[in-house]
Amino acid sequence: MSSFASSAGATNVCSSQSRAIRNISARSVGQPASLLDQPFVISPGFSPVPAKIVAQIVAGKYIALNKMLAVNLLQKESEPQLLFDGRLVLTSQPKKQRRKIEDVASWMEAFSIFALILVTHFPHRWKDLLQYQLLILRTFCHFSGQVWLAYNQAFCEHAAATHLTDWSCMNVQLFNFHAAGLWNKPSAFQNPKVIDDYLAHEVSRRRVAGPFPSMPIPNMQTSSFGVIPKKGQPGKWRLIVDLSSPGGYSVNDGISADEFSMHYIKLDQSIRMVAKHGPNSSLT
């Protein structure tokens, strides 16, 4: 289901990080030039990671993780060849299509190599990178489809753009956008046209905006949908928006229960009040 913007703000779990964000490239000052100018040797059975890619990782630039896959590291660029007429030319061998990351096993292989390079240059990063790896694995286990993969790419791009050097916390805004619709109630999947028609109607009335190809606003929050039949109106449905989902990151989780608590009056309390005040009393 497409993502629609909500007017409610979300509280970022990582809003107060324990450390100031620093540029990785600034922290790489002092690293021996030989480490950055040489291919990174992983272990027997793995091809070395080219020095150019190592330098980009250490500098905090965005790198597509599929470049770390062993099958892609084996592919070499064309080398200059001297023809017998004395001219220097490049061979024009067609490039092979790189393997993509489409399953969690290949992602684990690629991310492990990526993390190994970073930890070699910045040993203190071992903890936050392992925490990020566990977060992706948990997302893979709890959500269907490839939410984990879409979130990983969006997070890596965001981390490079903002020079983020602590990956231990989930970016709730990015996660909510990429997981929108996947935790809907069973009734929503059983009656998708009801929800699609409702959203199309609301968009036409300009009460709802969307769908959006990318996150349209900061601090965006998403909630799950469900539908129930309207009582006494066969064929009519009522849309339910669960503001308490997903647990821990929902709209309601961002509202203080102490400051905004509410209690409904019970029927027996109403009866006692009417009995106390007697005839001609009114209940409002």
URFEN-V975269 format. One record per pair of residues at least 4 apart in sequence whose ideal C-beta (glycine too) atoms are under 7 Angstrom apart, sorted by the first residue. I is the first residue (numbers start at 0). GAP is how many residues later the second one is. D is the distance in whole Angstrom. If there is no record, write none. Layout:
i->I gap->GAP d->D
i->I gap->GAP d->D
//
This chain:
i->0 gap->179 d->7
i->0 gap->180 d->3
i->0 gap->183 d->7
i->1 gap->208 d->6
i->1 gap->209 d->3
i->2 gap->174 d->6
i->2 gap->177 d->4
i->2 gap->207 d->6
i->2 gap->208 d->6
i->2 gap->209 d->6
i->2 gap->219 d->7
i->3 gap->195 d->7
i->3 gap->204 d->6
i->3 gap->205 d->7
i->3 gap->206 d->4
i->3 gap->207 d->6
i->4 gap->204 d->5
i->4 gap->205 d->6
i->4 gap->207 d->7
i->4 gap->211 d->5
i->4 gap->212 d->6
i->4 gap->215 d->6
i->5 gap->214 d->7
i->5 gap->215 d->5
i->5 gap->216 d->7
i->5 gap->217 d->7
i->7 gap->213 d->5
i->7 gap->243 d->4
i->8 gap->210 d->4
i->8 gap->212 d->7
i->8 gap->245 d->7
i->9 gap->162 d->6
i->9 gap->163 d->6
i->9 gap->166 d->7
i->9 gap->209 d->5
i->9 gap->210 d->7
i->9 gap->211 d->4
i->9 gap->239 d->7
i->9 gap->244 d->6
i->10 gap->4 d->7
i->10 gap->243 d->4
i->11 gap->160 d->5
i->11 gap->161 d->7
i->12 gap->156 d->6
i->12 gap->157 d->6
i->12 gap->159 d->6
i->13 gap->155 d->3
i->13 gap->157 d->7
i->16 gap->149 d->6
i->18 gap->147 d->6
i->20 gap->141 d->7
i->20 gap->142 d->6
i->20 gap->143 d->6
i->20 gap->144 d->6
i->21 gap->4 d->6
i->21 gap->5 d->6
i->21 gap->141 d->7
i->21 gap->143 d->6
i->22 gap->37 d->6
i->22 gap->140 d->4
i->23 gap->4 d->6
i->23 gap->34 d->7
i->23 gap->35 d->6
i->23 gap->36 d->3
i->23 gap->139 d->7
i->23 gap->141 d->6
i->24 gap->34 d->4
i->24 gap->35 d->6
i->26 gap->95 d->7
i->27 gap->30 d->5
i->27 gap->31 d->7
i->27 gap->93 d->6
i->30 gap->4 d->6
i->30 gap->5 d->6
i->30 gap->90 d->6
i->32 gap->4 d->6
i->33 gap->4 d->6
i->35 gap->15 d->7
i->35 gap->18 d->7
i->35 gap->19 d->5
i->35 gap->22 d->6
i->36 gap->14 d->6
i->37 gap->13 d->6
i->38 gap->9 d->4
i->38 gap->10 d->6
i->38 gap->11 d->6
i->38 gap->12 d->5
i->39 gap->8 d->6
i->39 gap->9 d->4
i->39 gap->14 d->5
i->39 gap->77 d->5
i->40 gap->7 d->5
i->41 gap->4 d->4
i->41 gap->7 d->7
i->41 gap->71 d->6
i->41 gap->74 d->7
i->45 gap->24 d->6
i->46 gap->23 d->6
i->46 gap->26 d->4
i->46 gap->27 d->5
i->48 gap->4 d->5
i->48 gap->5 d->6
i->48 gap->19 d->7
i->48 gap->24 d->6
i->48 gap->64 d->7
i->48 gap->68 d->7
i->50 gap->4 d->6
i->51 gap->4 d->7
i->52 gap->4 d->6
i->52 gap->10 d->6
i->52 gap->14 d->6
i->53 gap->4 d->6
i->53 gap->63 d->6
i->54 gap->4 d->6
i->55 gap->5 d->4
i->55 gap->7 d->6
i->56 gap->6 d->6
i->56 gap->57 d->7
i->56 gap->60 d->5
i->56 gap->61 d->6
i->57 gap->63 d->5
i->59 gap->100 d->6
i->59 gap->103 d->6
i->60 gap->99 d->6
i->61 gap->94 d->6
i->61 gap->95 d->5
i->61 gap->98 d->4
i->62 gap->4 d->6
i->64 gap->36 d->6
i->64 gap->42 d->7
i->64 gap->45 d->4
i->64 gap->46 d->6
i->64 gap->49 d->6
i->65 gap->6 d->6
i->65 gap->32 d->6
i->65 gap->33 d->6
i->65 gap->34 d->6
i->65 gap->35 d->5
i->65 gap->44 d->6
i->66 gap->5 d->6
i->67 gap->42 d->4
i->67 gap->45 d->4
i->67 gap->46 d->5
i->68 gap->4 d->7
i->68 gap->30 d->6
i->68 gap->37 d->6
i->68 gap->40 d->6
i->68 gap->41 d->5
i->69 gap->4 d->7
i->70 gap->28 d->5
i->71 gap->26 d->5
i->71 gap->27 d->6
i->74 gap->21 d->6
i->77 gap->12 d->5
i->77 gap->13 d->4
i->77 gap->15 d->6
i->79 gap->8 d->6
i->79 gap->10 d->6
i->80 gap->8 d->7
i->80 gap->10 d->6
i->81 gap->6 d->6
i->82 gap->4 d->5
i->82 gap->6 d->6
i->100 gap->5 d->5
i->100 gap->6 d->5
i->100 gap->9 d->6
i->100 gap->48 d->7
i->101 gap->4 d->7
i->103 gap->4 d->6
i->103 gap->36 d->5
i->104 gap->4 d->7
i->105 gap->4 d->6
i->106 gap->4 d->6
i->106 gap->42 d->7
i->107 gap->4 d->6
i->108 gap->4 d->7
i->109 gap->4 d->6
i->110 gap->4 d->6
i->110 gap->22 d->6
i->111 gap->4 d->6
i->112 gap->4 d->7
i->113 gap->4 d->7
i->114 gap->4 d->6
i->114 gap->14 d->4
i->115 gap->4 d->6
i->117 gap->4 d->6
i->117 gap->7 d->5
i->117 gap->11 d->7
i->118 gap->4 d->6
i->118 gap->6 d->5
i->118 gap->7 d->5
i->118 gap->10 d->7
i->124 gap->4 d->5
i->125 gap->4 d->6
i->126 gap->4 d->6
i->126 gap->41 d->7
i->127 gap->4 d->6
i->127 gap->38 d->5
i->127 gap->39 d->5
i->127 gap->40 d->4
i->128 gap->4 d->7
i->128 gap->38 d->6
i->129 gap->4 d->7
i->130 gap->4 d->6
i->130 gap->37 d->4
i->131 gap->4 d->7
i->131 gap->35 d->4
i->131 gap->36 d->6
i->132 gap->4 d->6
i->133 gap->4 d->6
i->134 gap->4 d->6
i->134 gap->35 d->6
i->135 gap->4 d->6
i->135 gap->12 d->5
i->135 gap->16 d->6
i->136 gap->4 d->7
i->137 gap->4 d->6
i->138 gap->4 d->6
i->138 gap->8 d->6
i->138 gap->9 d->4
i->138 gap->12 d->6
i->139 gap->8 d->4
i->142 gap->4 d->4
i->142 gap->5 d->7
i->142 gap->36 d->6
i->142 gap->39 d->5
i->143 gap->38 d->6
i->144 gap->37 d->7
i->145 gap->4 d->6
i->146 gap->4 d->6
i->146 gap->31 d->6
i->146 gap->32 d->5
i->146 gap->35 d->6
i->147 gap->4 d->6
i->148 gap->4 d->7
i->149 gap->4 d->6
i->149 gap->28 d->4
i->150 gap->4 d->6
i->150 gap->23 d->6
i->150 gap->24 d->5
i->150 gap->27 d->5
i->151 gap->4 d->6
i->152 gap->4 d->6
i->153 gap->4 d->6
i->153 gap->20 d->5
i->153 gap->24 d->6
i->154 gap->4 d->6
i->154 gap->16 d->6
i->154 gap->19 d->6
i->155 gap->4 d->7
i->156 gap->4 d->6
i->157 gap->4 d->6
i->157 gap->13 d->6
i->157 gap->16 d->6
i->158 gap->5 d->4
i->158 gap->8 d->7
i->169 gap->5 d->6
i->170 gap->4 d->6
i->171 gap->4 d->6
i->171 gap->77 d->5
i->172 gap->4 d->7
i->172 gap->42 d->6
i->172 gap->45 d->6
i->172 gap->46 d->6
i->172 gap->47 d->6
i->173 gap->4 d->6
i->174 gap->4 d->6
i->175 gap->4 d->7
i->175 gap->44 d->6
i->175 gap->45 d->6
i->175 gap->46 d->5
i->175 gap->73 d->7
i->176 gap->38 d->4
i->176 gap->43 d->6
i->178 gap->4 d->7
i->179 gap->42 d->4
i->182 gap->41 d->5
i->182 gap->62 d->6
i->182 gap->63 d->6
i->183 gap->4 d->4
i->183 gap->5 d->6
i->183 gap->40 d->5
i->183 gap->41 d->5
i->183 gap->42 d->7
i->184 gap->39 d->6
i->184 gap->40 d->7
i->184 gap->41 d->3
i->185 gap->4 d->6
i->186 gap->4 d->6
i->186 gap->39 d->5
i->186 gap->40 d->5
i->186 gap->41 d->7
i->187 gap->4 d->7
i->187 gap->7 d->6
i->187 gap->37 d->5
i->187 gap->38 d->5
i->187 gap->39 d->6
i->190 gap->4 d->7
i->190 gap->36 d->5
i->190 gap->46 d->7
i->191 gap->4 d->6
i->192 gap->4 d->6
i->193 gap->4 d->6
i->193 gap->33 d->5
i->193 gap->43 d->5
i->194 gap->4 d->6
i->194 gap->30 d->5
i->194 gap->32 d->7
i->194 gap->44 d->7
i->195 gap->4 d->6
i->196 gap->4 d->6
i->197 gap->4 d->6
i->197 gap->41 d->5
i->198 gap->4 d->6
i->198 gap->9 d->6
i->199 gap->4 d->6
i->200 gap->4 d->7
i->201 gap->5 d->5
i->201 gap->6 d->4
i->202 gap->5 d->5
i->202 gap->7 d->7
i->211 gap->4 d->5
i->214 gap->5 d->6
i->220 gap->30 d->5
i->222 gap->18 d->5
i->222 gap->19 d->6
i->222 gap->20 d->5
i->222 gap->22 d->6
i->222 gap->27 d->7
i->222 gap->28 d->6
i->223 gap->18 d->5
i->223 gap->21 d->4
i->224 gap->14 d->7
i->224 gap->15 d->7
i->224 gap->16 d->6
i->225 gap->14 d->4
i->225 gap->16 d->7
i->226 gap->10 d->5
i->226 gap->11 d->7
i->226 gap->12 d->6
i->226 gap->13 d->7
i->227 gap->9 d->7
i->227 gap->10 d->5
i->227 gap->12 d->6
i->228 gap->8 d->6
i->229 gap->6 d->4
i->229 gap->7 d->6
i->229 gap->8 d->5
i->242 gap->7 d->6
i->242 gap->8 d->4
i->242 gap->9 d->5
i->243 gap->6 d->5
i->243 gap->8 d->5
i->244 gap->5 d->6
i->245 gap->4 d->6
i->247 gap->5 d->6
i->248 gap->4 d->6
i->254 gap->5 d->5
i->255 gap->4 d->6
i->256 gap->4 d->5
i->264 gap->4 d->5
i->264 gap->5 d->6
i->266 gap->4 d->7
i->267 gap->4 d->6
i->268 gap->4 d->6
i->269 gap->4 d->6
i->269 gap->13 d->6
i->270 gap->4 d->6
i->271 gap->4 d->6
i->272 gap->4 d->6
i->273 gap->7 d->6
i->273 gap->9 d->7
i->276 gap->4 d->4
//
